[in-house]
Amino acid sequence: MTTATKPRPAHGTTARGYGSPGRWPRCNCTPCRKARNRHQKQIRINRELGRSPFTSPAKAQAHLRLLHETMSWDSLEAATGVWFSNLVAIYNGDRTKIRHETEAKILAVAAPAKGDPGQYVDVTGSMRRLQALSVMGHSYATLSTAAATSPNRIMSIINGRQPTVRRTLAERIAAVYPQLIAAPPAPTKHTTRTQNVARSKGWRDPQWWEDYGHIDDPDFDPDSADRVLNFHERAQLRREEIEHLAWCGHEPEQILARLNGEVSISTVRQIVQEWRTGVKRDRKQVAA
């Protein structure tokens, strides 16, 4: 967040008329006095009519979170005219009430079709793409040249030392990713060393991400996807496959052939029978 000095509000506004502690003094010119009097009169009217000057921040908070997906705090402060600290407090749920004027300023801003270039976004997709290219043997120097950034920045991203990255850099990394996949480096001692280091850290190659997807999803855990299934998990997957084949009209003998004999014909018949009748056998009773 870049700290910038905001210009003083225009004469004739309540903000200029009341002043701001630590920023600028109240103004006593005729337009500002009129604005102050007008505001105080409105407060008295609202009080007599039982109108509260405050409202719930829920709508403003939801819209602010939507805007922040594509807008930086600098842009949000400029677009809404609301101080950065107040925006952050609303965004984080630290406000129990806000003024109607503040809500109106936030809701009046429409989300842009294209995100702010300087906005910080989650680093997950960029990190995984760089790691995958490293598994192919692309050096940090090659990656930094392709992404038009410094090798130190590439090292910081690829090793997970920073949680966010500017949108412009993330877009550059995403753009060069397929290009570098299509141009694997020539096998040398250096590329082999790069590959060995990447694999020792458990990084996945581009084909792995092509198979599993979710390369931009921070909630997706590659280690869980690679985990070997236990007996009960394999049995559940096999049951689902047999039921699907039965639903497609295959007989038990045909299903057994499709499964390459990995289970017995009696097991296939039993699962098909349970699927057709909707009644599962009591295995404890059978075992007894």
N, C-alpha and C positions, 0 to 999 in steps of 0.2 A: 504494500500500500504506500503510495507516494504522498507525502504530506504536502498539501498545497494551501496557499493563503487564499481564502475565499473573499471575493469583493464584498464591500458593504452593501446591504440592501438599499434599494432606491428610497429617496425621500417620499413620505406619504404612505409608507408601509408600517405595519405594527412592529415588525422586526427592527426597523431603524428607529421607530419611535420609542420602543422600550429599551433598546440597546442590548448588548450581550456581555455579561460579566467576563472580564479578561480579554475581550476581543475589541469591542468599541463601546463608547458611552452612549447613553440615551440622547436623542436629538430633540431639541425644543423648538425647531422651526415650525411655522404655521401648519404645513401639510402633515408633519409628523404628530403634532399635538391633536389635530383633527382625527388622524388615524387612531391614536391612543384613546381619545374620547369615544370614538365610534365603537372601538373594541370593548371598552368598559361598559358602554350602554348595552351592547349585545349580550355581555355576560349577565347584566342585571335582568334583561328580558328572559334569557334562558333559565336563570335561577327561578324567576317567578313562574315560568311555565313548566318547571320541573325537568328541563332538558339538561342532560349531563354533557359537558364538553369533551368527555372521554368515551371511548368505545373499546371493545375487545380487540386485541392485536391479532386474532386468529387469521382473519382474511388477509391482512397485510403481510403476516408472516408467511402464509402459504404462497402468496404471489411473489414475495421477495425471494423465497427459495427457488421458485420457478425461474425468476429473472437471473438469479445468481448461477444458474446452470450455463448461461451463455454470456453473462456480463460480469466484468470485474467490479471490485468495490469502488474504484475510481469512477467508472462509468455510471454506476448506480448512484453515487453521491451527486454527480453532475446532472443526471437525468431527473432525479427526484427532488433535488434541492434540500435533502435531509442530511444532517451531519453523519459522517461515517460511523462514529461511536454509537449513535442512536440506531442506525441501520443494523449494525452488528448485534446490538442488544435485542432488537426485535427478532432478528434472524435466529438467535440462540434461545429465544423464549425467556429472556430476562425481564421483559416488560409485562406487567399484568394489565396495563391499560395504556392506550395512546390517544392522542387528540384526533378528532375527526379530520382535521386538516392534514395531519401526517398520513393517515390512512388514504385519504384522497390522492395525495401526491404519489404514493407508492402504487396504488391501483391504476393510476393514469398512465403508467409506463408500460408499453407493450414490449414483449420479448422480441429481440431482433432475430431475423431468420438465420443470420450467421453470427457465431460467437465472437467475442472480443479476442483479438490476437494476443493481447497481453494477459489474458485471464489465466490463472493457475488451475490446471485440471489434474485429475488423478494420474499418477505415473504408471499404473499397472500395465496398460497396453504398451507403452513405450519401452518399459523395462523388459517385458517378455519378448518383444520383437528384437531388441538388441541382443538379448541372451540367445535367442534362436539363431540369429545371424552369426554370433560368436561360436556356437556349436558347429556351424558350417566352416569355420576357420577365418572369418572376416576379422581383421585386427581392429583395435580401438582407433587406430589412426585412419583406417579405411572408413569406419563408421562415422567418425567425426567429420571427415571430409564430405561424405555423402549427405550428412544431416546439417552441414554448415554450422557446426558448433565446435567447441574445444574438446580435446581428448579427456581433459579433467571432468568436463560435464558428462561425457559418455560414461566414464568410470563411475561417477557419482550415481548416475541413473541405473546403470546395468547391475551395480552391486547393492541396489536398494537403499542408498544412503539419503534419499530425499523422497518425501511422500507425494510431491506435486511437481509439475513441469508446466512451463508456459504453453498455451494452446498452439502457438506458431511452431514451436519445436516439436510438439507431439504430432502435429500434422505433417511436418517434414519427415519425421521418422516413419510414420505410416506410409508416406508416399514412396520413400526409397526402399521400403521393406520388400515388396514384390520384385523390384528391379535387382536388388542384391541376391535374392533367392535364385533368380534366373541367371545370375553371373557368379557361380561359385569360384572362390579363389584357387589358383593353381596350387597343387600339393607341394609344400616346402616344409622345412624343419620348423619354420615360424608358424605356419598354419596348423601343423600337427600339434605343436605345443599349445596354441590357442584352443584347439578342439579338446585336447586332453584336460586343460584347466576348466573349460566350460562344462565338460561331462563330469569332472570330479565334483563340481558344485551342484550337480543334479539338474542342470538347465535342460530344457526340451528343445528339440530341433523344429524347424518349420513344419515338417510333415506331421509331427505329433500334434501340433496346434491345429493343423488342417483337419486331422481326424477327430479331435475332441472339441474344437471350437472354444468359445469363451475366453479368447485371448485378452479381451478388454474388461472382463468381469472380475473385479477384485474379490468377490465372494466365492469364486471357483477355486478349489484347492487341487492342484495337479497331483499332489501326493496321494490324496484320497482316490483320485481317478486311476492311479497306478497300483493301488493296493490290491493284493491278491485276495480274491473272494474266499471266504471260509465255506465249510461244507453246506451249511444251511442256506447261505446266499446263493451258492451254485445250484442247490436243489430248487430254490424258489424260481430262479431264472429258467431252469429246465422245465419246471411245471408250467410256467407262463408260455414257453415256446410250444409245449405239447398241446396246451389248451388252444393256442392260436391255430395250430395246424388242424386240430379237430374242428374248430369253428370254420375253417376253410373247406371242410368236407373230407379230409383224409381219414382213412381207416388206421387202426393201431399198427398194422403191419407196414403200411406206407410211411407212417410217422417214424417207426423204428428205422426204416431204411434212410429217411431224411436225416436222422440223428447219428447215422453211421454206427449203430449198435452201441452207443455210449451208455445206454441203460437197458435193462431187461424188458422183454415183451410184456411180462406180468406187470411191471411198474407202469408202462405205457397204457396198458388196458385199464388198470385201476384208476389212473388219473383221468383218462377219457370217460370212464364210467362215472366218476365223481363229478366231472364237468357236466355231463349230460343230465344227471339226476339232481345235481345241486346238493347232494348229501355226501359229506366226507366220512370215511370210515373212522372208527375209534381205534387208533393204533395201539393205545394202551391195553384195550380189551383184546385185540388180536394177539398182542405179545404175551398176554396172560394165558 
